[in-house]
Amino acid sequence: MGMSDTRVIKSVGDQGKCFNDDANRYIENSETLFCRAIENAGGVPFQLIFGPQIGEGYLKVGAGITQLLSIPPEEFTEKLLQSMIEKVVPLSDDIPTDLSESREKFISGELRSYKAEILLRTPGGEKKWILDSSLPLTDENTVKVVGEFGIFFDINEHKQILDNLEKARKQAEESDRLKTAFLRNLSHEIRTPLNAIVGFSTLIGEQENDSQQRQEFVEIITRNADHLLEIMTDVVEISNIETGAVKVSKEEINLNQLLERVCNRFTTKASEKNLSLGYVATADDNEVNIITDRLKLSQILFNFVGNAVKFTRGGTVEFGYRIKGDMIEFYVSDTGPGISPEHHSSIFSSFYQIDNGPTRRYEGTGLGLSISKAYIELLGGKIWFTSNPGEGSVFYFTVPYERIAP
């Protein structure tokens, strides 16, 4: 009985020893499995033993770093990591932006965990956002913090989505602001010619006016009626453009004759401002009987030349064209005030005006350039410009050089 008991106790003891051995083996293997589980979840585990200075520590990182940053684990050192960091965005108020300060707080025990978004520039030049989430690593004997262990996560796509959402929000706010300014300006633009039409129509009916005065009043009414019609036409047209209702209707036109007509339209206004207005036709009439949309090309030139005359106080406005292969390149140059670089990216936006304030000097709805750009693209061309403050502006655009086959 006693021997039997001894054998049983011995057997249990053997089983306990086997269990402990298995447990130790499982625990040893669990570190590798734990790292694989982290990488399976999209993270890259790492351990860092602090060195005397930042960048001099020993960094051990998971194999997923190759996919994350295109760097083999054996080449990914703390020094390399520090050289790649461009920006640190802590995710809590107690985490400093300065990495040296964060490490000091880690070592002193003030900081119990670290979580920050970090913008890296890889050796290949690619910029990438990662999330660094780590905890202190302590020495078992001294219980002092000697490093950190944590996980790197790829948050680049997440940051891009947030960035796109922020850009969309700002664009929506800017669009609302431009539309509000447009409606305010439109109200003013409509009231001004209407007041002139109503006022001078009343004066025509007064008996004491002679025929010459009446003729002057009629001309004022006609001019303001035309201006009002232009405003309403622009408003309707930008609506049609945005809904895709504008179509191209091509016919044969003579380009030189069109330029002459555009010049004649603005000659009087240019003379009133002491401007030199002219055009340059670089080809004979028989070379520039082209196939295009007459109304749209005319409106484009009217808009550009009209703007140049309106904004140029003195000097020269010149426009013309050059045949370049299968395209015709038009230009409209002026010696006006020029356009500041901050406005370059928005100048063709609907409703955009550089001077949108209540004390603005120039009339207009801010639709002419956006309509012109839409027309040019419909005709198969491109538009661009060069301008600097005080140096005037040159607007360029192209349309296909199409002719009737002989």
RALINTA-V233617 format. One record per residue. RES is the residue in one small letter. PSI is psi in radians with two decimals (NA if undefined). OMEGA is omega in radians with two decimals (* if undefined). Layout:
RES|PSI|OMEGA  RES|PSI|OMEGA
//
This chain:
m|-0.79|3.12  g|-0.72|3.14  m|-0.72|3.10  s|-0.77|3.13  d|-0.72|-3.12  t|-0.72|3.14  r|-0.67|3.14  v|-0.80|-3.14  i|-0.72|3.13  k|-0.71|3.13  s|-0.78|3.12  v|-0.71|3.11  g|-0.75|3.11  d|-0.72|3.13  q|-0.70|3.13  g|-0.72|3.13  k|-0.76|3.11  c|-0.71|-3.14  f|-0.79|-3.13  n|-0.70|3.11  d|-0.77|3.12  d|-0.73|-3.12  a|-0.77|3.12  n|-0.69|-3.14  r|-0.73|3.12  y|-0.69|-3.14  i|-0.71|3.12  e|-0.70|-3.13  n|-0.41|-3.04  s|-0.48|3.13  e|-0.77|3.12  t|-0.76|3.12  l|-0.65|-3.14  f|-0.76|3.11  c|-0.71|3.12  r|-0.64|3.11  a|-0.70|3.11  i|-0.79|-3.12  e|-0.54|3.07  n|-0.48|3.13  a|0.08|3.08  g|0.11|3.13  g|2.88|3.08  v|1.90|-3.14  p|2.63|3.09  f|2.71|2.99  q|2.38|-3.14  l|2.14|3.00  i|2.09|-3.07  f|2.47|3.02  g|-3.06|3.13  p|-0.61|3.11  q|2.79|3.06  i|2.31|-3.10  g|-0.13|-3.11  e|0.18|-3.11  g|3.08|3.10  y|2.09|-3.08  l|2.14|3.06  k|2.20|-3.01  v|2.66|-3.12  g|2.86|-3.09  a|-0.35|-3.12  g|-0.18|3.13  i|-0.47|3.13  t|-0.77|3.12  q|-0.62|-3.09  l|-0.81|-3.01  l|0.10|-3.13  s|0.65|3.12  i|2.24|3.10  p|2.56|-3.11  p|-0.68|-3.09  e|-0.31|3.13  e|-0.14|-3.05  f|1.64|-3.13  t|2.90|3.09  e|-0.63|3.12  k|-0.75|3.11  l|-0.77|3.13  l|-0.83|-3.12  q|-0.63|-3.13  s|-0.36|-3.10  m|-0.30|-3.02  i|2.20|3.09  e|-0.51|-3.08  k|2.45|3.09  v|2.22|3.13  v|1.68|3.13  p|2.57|-3.13  l|0.15|3.00  s|2.73|-3.03  d|-0.44|-3.08  d|-0.06|3.14  i|2.09|3.14  p|2.69|3.04  t|-0.60|-3.14  d|2.18|-3.07  l|-0.62|3.12  s|-0.71|3.13  e|-0.69|3.11  s|-0.72|-3.13  r|-0.71|3.11  e|-0.72|3.11  k|-0.57|3.08  f|-0.84|-3.09  i|-0.67|-3.12  s|-0.25|-3.13  g|-0.02|3.11  e|-0.53|-3.11  l|2.00|-3.07  r|-0.28|3.09  s|2.72|-3.09  y|2.30|3.09  k|2.08|-3.11  a|2.61|3.01  e|2.31|-3.04  i|2.24|3.06  l|2.13|-3.12  l|2.59|2.93  r|2.01|-3.08  t|2.83|3.09  p|-0.43|3.11  g|-0.04|3.10  g|-0.08|-3.12  e|2.41|3.06  k|2.40|-3.07  k|2.39|3.07  w|2.31|3.01  i|2.78|3.02  l|2.18|3.08  d|1.96|3.11  s|1.95|-3.01  s|2.85|-3.14  l|2.79|3.13  p|2.53|3.05  l|2.08|-3.04  t|2.65|3.05  d|2.31|-3.08  e|-0.56|-3.08  n|-0.84|-3.07  t|-0.24|-3.09  v|0.44|3.07  k|2.62|3.11  v|2.12|-3.11  v|-0.07|-3.12  g|-2.71|3.12  e|2.68|3.00  f|2.54|-3.07  g|-2.75|-3.05  i|2.38|2.96  f|2.31|3.07  f|2.50|3.05  d|1.96|3.13  i|0.33|-3.07  n|-0.80|-3.14  e|-0.70|3.11  h|-0.76|3.14  k|-0.65|3.12  q|-0.70|3.10  i|-0.80|3.11  l|-0.70|3.13  d|-0.74|3.11  n|-0.68|3.10  l|-0.70|3.12  e|-0.71|3.10  k|-0.72|3.13  a|-0.68|3.11  r|-0.78|3.14  k|-0.68|3.11  q|-0.69|3.11  a|-0.73|3.11  e|-0.72|3.12  e|-0.68|3.11  s|-0.76|3.10  d|-0.71|3.14  r|-0.75|-3.14  l|-0.69|-3.14  k|-0.66|3.10  t|-0.79|3.11  a|-0.67|3.13  f|-0.80|-3.14  l|-0.66|3.10  r|-0.79|3.13  n|-0.66|3.14  l|-0.73|3.10  s|-0.76|3.12  h|-0.75|-3.10  e|-0.63|-3.14  i|-0.74|-3.10  r|-0.63|-3.08  t|-0.95|3.10  p|-0.58|3.13  l|-0.73|3.10  n|-0.71|3.12  a|-0.74|-3.14  i|-0.83|-3.12  v|-0.79|-3.09  g|-0.86|-3.09  f|-0.43|3.02  s|-0.67|3.10  t|-0.72|-3.12  l|-0.55|3.13  i|-0.60|-3.09  g|-0.17|-3.13  e|2.36|-3.00  q|-0.55|-3.02  e|-0.16|-3.13  n|2.31|3.08  d|3.06|-3.05  s|-0.61|3.14  q|-0.74|3.10  q|-0.74|3.14  r|-0.69|3.12  q|-0.71|3.09  e|-0.74|3.13  f|-0.70|3.12  v|-0.74|3.13  e|-0.71|3.11  i|-0.76|3.13  i|-0.76|-3.13  t|-0.77|-3.14  r|-0.76|-3.14  n|-0.57|3.07  a|-0.71|3.09  d|-0.73|3.13  h|-0.72|3.11  l|-0.70|3.12  l|-0.69|3.10  e|-0.74|3.13  i|-0.87|-3.10  m|-0.60|3.10  t|-0.75|3.11  d|-0.75|-3.12  v|-0.78|3.13  v|-0.69|-3.07  e|-0.73|3.14  i|-0.55|3.07  s|-0.73|3.11  n|-0.67|3.13  i|-0.79|-3.10  e|-0.46|3.12  t|0.02|3.12  g|0.40|-3.08  a|-0.06|-3.10  v|2.25|-3.13  k|2.75|3.11  v|2.29|3.12  s|1.83|-3.02  k|2.58|3.06  e|2.99|3.13  e|2.29|3.09  i|2.75|3.05  n|2.10|-3.02  l|-0.70|-3.13  n|-0.69|3.10  q|-0.64|3.12  l|-0.76|3.13  l|-0.68|3.11  e|-0.71|3.14  r|-0.70|3.10  v|-0.76|-3.13  c|-0.76|-3.14  n|-0.61|-3.11  r|-0.60|-3.04  f|0.11|-3.11  t|-0.81|-3.11  t|-0.83|-3.12  k|-0.67|3.12  a|-0.69|3.12  s|-0.67|3.12  e|-0.48|-3.13  k|0.15|-3.11  n|0.68|3.10  l|2.54|2.99  s|1.95|-3.09  l|2.25|3.12  g|2.92|3.11  y|2.76|-3.12  v|2.03|3.08  a|2.03|-3.01  t|0.11|-3.13  a|2.70|3.10  d|2.79|-3.10  d|-0.70|-3.07  n|-0.23|3.12  e|-0.28|-3.04  v|0.55|2.88  n|1.62|-2.97  i|2.86|3.11  i|2.03|3.13  t|-3.11|3.09  d|1.88|-3.06  r|-0.85|-3.05  l|-0.73|-3.10  k|-0.77|3.12  l|-0.68|3.09  s|-0.78|-3.11  q|-0.65|3.11  i|-0.85|-3.13  l|-0.70|3.09  f|-0.75|-3.11  n|-0.83|-3.08  f|-0.81|-3.14  v|-0.67|3.10  g|-0.75|3.09  n|-0.75|-3.12  a|-0.76|3.12  v|-0.70|-3.09  k|-0.74|-3.01  f|-0.15|-3.12  t|2.07|-3.10  r|-0.56|-3.14  g|2.68|-3.14  g|-2.27|-2.96  t|2.48|2.94  v|2.15|-3.13  e|2.48|3.08  f|2.79|-3.12  g|-2.80|-3.10  y|2.85|3.02  r|2.38|3.08  i|2.11|-3.13  k|1.61|-3.14  g|-2.15|-3.12  d|0.28|3.11  m|2.67|2.98  i|2.15|-3.14  e|2.06|3.10  f|2.71|3.03  y|2.61|3.03  v|1.97|-3.10  s|2.62|3.10  d|2.90|3.09  t|0.62|-3.11  g|-2.85|-3.04  p|-0.26|-3.09  g|3.03|-3.07  i|2.22|3.14  s|2.58|-3.11  p|-0.55|-3.10  e|-0.27|3.13  h|-0.14|-3.01  h|-0.72|-3.04  s|-0.26|-3.04  s|-0.05|-2.95  i|-0.48|-3.13  f|0.09|-3.13  s|2.53|3.11  s|2.41|3.08  f|-0.03|-3.05  y|2.31|3.02  q|2.38|-3.14  i|-0.75|3.10  d|1.71|-3.11  n|0.09|-3.06  g|2.94|-3.13  p|-0.29|-3.11  t|0.37|-3.09  r|2.59|-3.04  r|-0.43|-2.98  y|2.46|3.08  e|2.92|3.10  g|2.74|-3.10  t|-0.24|-3.09  g|0.35|-3.11  l|-0.29|-3.01  g|-0.83|-3.09  l|-0.66|3.14  s|-0.65|3.07  i|-0.77|-3.14  s|-0.78|3.13  k|-0.76|3.13  a|-0.73|3.12  y|-0.79|-3.11  i|-0.74|3.14  e|-0.62|3.07  l|-0.61|-3.13  l|-0.12|3.10  g|0.38|-3.13  g|-2.99|3.12  k|2.82|-3.13  i|2.51|3.06  w|3.02|3.13  f|2.82|3.01  t|2.38|-3.12  s|2.50|3.02  n|2.60|-3.14  p|2.27|3.10  g|-0.02|-3.08  e|0.16|-3.13  g|-2.99|-3.10  s|2.65|2.99  v|2.05|3.08  f|2.36|3.13  y|2.57|2.95  f|2.77|-3.13  t|2.67|2.95  v|2.69|3.13  p|2.47|3.10  y|1.53|-3.10  e|2.34|3.13  r|2.75|3.06  i|2.27|-3.13  a|2.35|-3.14  p|NA|*
//
